[in-house]
Amino acid sequence: NYIDIINAQSGRDRYTSILARKLYRVKSKIIHTRRQTPRSIGGFLQNWFYVSGTERIVVNSNQLKATFIKMGIPGDHLHVIFNGIPVDNFNMIDDKVVSDLKKKHNIRDEDIVVGCVSRHKKQYQLLEAMTYLSDQIKVIFVGIEPGILDEVIHEKGVRNEIIFAGVVDKKTVMNYYKLFDVMVLPSTTEGFGL
């Protein structure tokens, strides 16, 4: 008995899976999953190593596939599988919960609301951007507790109303999305190639 498929996602996994196959004659099929643009792919030798050592390299966007092709990976060795979201998540949206959240955070129909759902990204970048926009725009941070960004708010002179919803459960998060006119996920590197 052996493992049918190994899906290697990190740099260390990618190397060790191929080396195990070559050194120990591991019979498992090896797939590499790449979710972001690599800083470098290492040139001809590393490309040969990745291509000869795997059945496929899976990427999650056509843009990422094009990037890997430019870096020397053959297009027929790349397979795109897009990110998805369980459709049942949309069943968690409840108009009463949305209405209650609007009341809780004093959001009126005419308000413009920018939302960010994430615990630890670069939320300070969103706050910096707000200094260039109308101070009438409300900002909701879901996943961030009150007080964490107070220093940045003060330092940057942000005058917008900032709402910190804290960490909330998955069902409640889906309802917060209905409050947003714009969803922003500020980050400098993102693992999903979106």
Legacy VTK file of the C-alpha trace (Angstrom):
# vtk DataFile Version 3.0
C-alpha trace
ASCII
DATASET POLYDATA
POINTS 194 float
0.000 0.000 0.000
1.080 3.540 -0.706
-0.379 7.008 -0.841
-2.044 7.664 -4.212
-1.434 11.417 -4.459
0.799 13.864 -2.609
-0.292 17.505 -2.863
2.706 19.658 -1.940
1.936 23.304 -1.217
4.935 24.843 0.522
8.489 25.200 -0.771
9.830 22.580 1.608
7.048 20.146 0.672
7.669 20.650 -3.029
11.345 19.720 -2.724
10.949 16.825 -0.314
8.097 15.217 -2.258
10.137 15.119 -5.474
13.310 14.019 -3.687
11.380 11.216 -1.938
10.071 10.066 -5.294
13.520 10.077 -6.895
15.580 8.729 -3.970
13.157 6.247 -2.435
11.146 5.354 -5.517
7.928 6.654 -3.981
5.150 5.615 -6.345
2.685 8.331 -5.353
1.611 10.872 -7.930
2.845 14.332 -6.980
0.904 17.525 -7.539
2.256 20.935 -6.610
-0.287 23.592 -5.721
0.804 27.192 -6.293
-1.426 29.993 -5.029
0.726 33.036 -5.557
3.318 34.508 -7.849
6.739 33.178 -6.872
9.567 35.619 -6.282
11.634 33.448 -8.583
11.310 29.978 -9.966
15.039 29.303 -10.098
15.633 29.028 -13.822
16.065 26.003 -16.072
17.273 23.524 -13.451
14.503 24.196 -10.957
11.891 24.215 -13.747
13.142 20.823 -14.933
13.090 19.522 -11.343
9.475 20.669 -10.787
8.175 19.487 -14.154
9.962 16.128 -14.231
9.062 15.432 -10.605
5.333 16.135 -10.749
2.269 15.041 -12.659
0.937 18.593 -12.678
1.328 21.987 -11.109
-2.050 23.364 -10.051
-2.581 27.132 -9.977
-5.719 29.009 -8.995
-6.022 31.607 -11.738
-5.329 32.078 -15.424
-3.099 35.029 -14.515
-0.952 32.799 -12.333
-0.771 30.201 -15.104
0.453 32.894 -17.507
3.061 33.965 -14.943
4.410 30.414 -14.622
4.512 30.022 -18.400
6.590 33.237 -18.612
8.907 31.743 -15.999
9.472 28.673 -18.143
6.950 26.081 -16.949
5.214 24.453 -19.942
1.543 25.415 -20.206
0.432 21.798 -20.637
1.984 20.968 -17.245
-0.136 23.618 -15.511
-3.756 23.106 -14.543
-6.070 25.869 -13.288
-8.473 25.088 -10.457
-10.218 28.267 -9.344
-10.856 29.099 -5.708
-14.366 28.434 -4.602
-16.688 29.130 -1.753
-19.227 26.664 -0.414
-22.588 27.836 -1.764
-24.161 26.922 1.585
-22.359 29.952 3.047
-24.868 32.160 1.253
-27.696 30.422 3.102
-26.250 31.930 6.303
-27.354 35.396 5.231
-30.439 36.411 7.165
-32.197 39.711 6.432
-33.106 40.130 10.116
-29.480 39.686 11.191
-28.396 42.205 8.530
-31.035 44.648 9.781
-29.930 44.125 13.400
-26.294 44.756 12.448
-27.286 47.985 10.680
-29.053 49.146 13.837
-26.190 48.031 16.089
-23.641 50.029 14.081
-25.974 52.927 13.210
-25.709 52.374 9.452
-28.284 54.171 7.344
-29.231 53.337 3.754
-27.465 56.458 2.474
-24.173 55.654 4.237
-21.153 54.491 2.244
-19.516 51.609 4.083
-16.072 50.162 3.406
-15.552 46.798 5.041
-12.566 44.632 5.827
-12.963 41.045 7.017
-9.657 39.740 8.312
-7.833 39.326 11.570
-4.256 40.239 10.678
-3.519 41.831 7.334
-2.404 45.374 6.547
-5.458 47.198 7.905
-3.314 50.273 8.501
-3.061 50.633 4.689
-6.839 50.979 4.483
-6.734 53.596 7.213
-4.020 55.504 5.317
-6.144 55.375 2.160
-9.123 56.792 4.044
-7.215 60.031 4.605
-7.580 60.670 0.836
-11.344 60.003 0.786
-14.413 61.610 2.249
-14.540 61.496 6.019
-18.238 60.617 5.648
-17.347 57.045 4.634
-17.734 54.540 7.449
-15.219 51.709 7.878
-16.017 48.374 9.493
-13.235 46.021 10.568
-14.539 42.513 11.190
-11.962 40.368 12.967
-10.197 43.282 14.697
-10.877 44.158 18.320
-11.341 47.802 19.391
-8.136 49.598 20.341
-5.707 47.669 18.158
-5.506 50.344 15.450
-6.026 53.412 17.659
-2.411 54.567 17.306
-2.593 54.452 13.487
-5.947 56.244 13.473
-4.511 59.012 15.634
-1.147 59.183 13.821
-2.747 59.405 10.352
-5.500 61.763 11.455
-8.300 59.509 10.222
-11.614 61.298 10.760
-13.918 58.587 9.451
-16.154 56.620 11.766
-14.296 53.355 12.371
-16.296 50.390 13.650
-14.485 47.426 15.172
-16.762 44.405 15.123
-14.193 42.124 16.735
-13.979 38.424 16.006
-17.370 37.062 14.989
-18.607 33.601 14.015
-18.778 32.452 10.380
-22.542 32.922 10.107
-22.375 36.499 11.355
-19.486 37.313 9.009
-21.605 36.459 5.986
-24.199 38.996 7.147
-21.573 41.730 7.563
-20.753 41.480 3.858
-24.278 42.723 3.145
-23.440 45.977 4.965
-20.487 46.824 2.738
-20.541 48.938 -0.408
-16.881 48.041 -0.904
-14.906 45.134 0.544
-11.175 45.739 0.942
-8.591 43.144 1.923
-5.419 45.201 2.326
-2.275 43.105 2.101
1.110 43.169 0.429
1.226 39.418 -0.224
-1.777 37.181 -0.588
-1.818 33.409 -0.782
-4.794 33.080 -3.077
-3.694 34.822 -6.262
-6.877 36.867 -6.504
LINES 1 195
194 0 1 2 3 4 5 6 7 8 9 10 11 12 13 14 15 16 17 18 19 20 21 22 23 24 25 26 27 28 29 30 31 32 33 34 35 36 37 38 39 40 41 42 43 44 45 46 47 48 49 50 51 52 53 54 55 56 57 58 59 60 61 62 63 64 65 66 67 68 69 70 71 72 73 74 75 76 77 78 79 80 81 82 83 84 85 86 87 88 89 90 91 92 93 94 95 96 97 98 99 100 101 102 103 104 105 106 107 108 109 110 111 112 113 114 115 116 117 118 119 120 121 122 123 124 125 126 127 128 129 130 131 132 133 134 135 136 137 138 139 140 141 142 143 144 145 146 147 148 149 150 151 152 153 154 155 156 157 158 159 160 161 162 163 164 165 166 167 168 169 170 171 172 173 174 175 176 177 178 179 180 181 182 183 184 185 186 187 188 189 190 191 192 193
